[in-house]
Amino acid sequence: MASRAVKRVTVNLPRHLLEDAASITGAGTTETIVQGLELLARRRAYTKAMALKGKLDIRLDLDAARERSGR
């Protein structure tokens, strides 16, 4: 995280949510919140990818892609 730009914020969070999340991550407040934000970003990427399901026509020769010789 040290190499990325950082934005300092002040937020009011429900104590029980933060305590529960921190107990799950085993990390401090900042690290717990960062992990939560990263999960949201991954969820958005997953949702976008799933929206493409059935819309892409991808044809692959798996043996060629894996550089396997014929059996």
C-alpha positions as CSV (number, residue, x, y, z in Angstrom):
1,M,0.0,0.0,0.0
2,A,3.0,2.4,0.5
3,S,3.6,2.7,-3.2
4,R,0.0,3.8,-4.0
5,A,-1.5,7.2,-3.6
6,V,-3.3,7.5,-0.3
7,K,-6.4,9.5,0.6
8,R,-7.0,10.2,4.2
9,V,-10.7,10.1,5.3
10,T,-12.7,10.4,8.4
11,V,-15.8,8.1,8.6
12,N,-18.3,7.1,11.1
13,L,-18.8,3.3,11.1
14,P,-21.0,1.0,13.1
15,R,-18.6,-0.4,15.8
16,H,-20.0,-3.9,15.6
17,L,-19.4,-4.1,11.8
18,L,-15.8,-2.9,12.1
19,E,-15.1,-5.2,15.0
20,D,-16.6,-8.2,13.2
21,A,-14.7,-7.5,10.0
22,A,-11.4,-7.0,11.9
23,S,-11.9,-10.3,13.7
24,I,-12.3,-12.0,10.4
25,T,-9.3,-10.4,8.7
26,G,-7.1,-10.5,11.8
27,A,-5.8,-7.1,10.7
28,G,-6.1,-3.5,11.9
29,T,-8.7,-1.0,11.0
30,T,-7.0,0.4,7.9
31,E,-6.1,-3.0,6.5
32,T,-9.6,-4.3,7.2
33,I,-11.2,-1.4,5.3
34,V,-8.8,-1.8,2.4
35,Q,-9.7,-5.5,2.1
36,G,-13.4,-4.7,2.1
37,L,-12.9,-2.1,-0.7
38,E,-10.8,-4.6,-2.7
39,L,-13.6,-7.1,-2.3
40,L,-16.1,-4.6,-3.7
41,A,-13.9,-4.0,-6.7
42,R,-13.5,-7.7,-7.3
43,R,-17.3,-8.2,-7.0
44,R,-17.9,-5.6,-9.6
45,A,-15.3,-7.2,-12.0
46,Y,-17.0,-10.6,-11.5
47,T,-20.4,-9.2,-12.1
48,K,-19.2,-7.5,-15.4
49,A,-17.6,-10.8,-16.5
50,M,-20.7,-12.8,-15.7
51,A,-22.8,-10.3,-17.8
52,L,-20.7,-11.5,-20.8
53,K,-21.6,-15.1,-20.2
54,G,-23.0,-16.6,-23.4
55,K,-22.2,-13.4,-25.4
56,L,-18.7,-14.3,-26.4
57,D,-17.9,-16.9,-29.1
58,I,-14.5,-18.2,-28.2
59,R,-13.2,-21.2,-30.0
60,L,-10.0,-22.7,-28.7
61,D,-7.9,-25.7,-29.6
62,L,-6.9,-26.6,-26.0
63,D,-4.2,-29.1,-27.1
64,A,-2.6,-26.4,-29.3
65,A,-3.0,-23.8,-26.6
66,R,-1.3,-26.1,-24.1
67,E,1.3,-27.2,-26.7
68,R,0.4,-30.8,-26.4
69,S,1.0,-33.4,-29.0
70,G,-1.9,-35.5,-30.3
71,R,-2.6,-38.7,-28.4
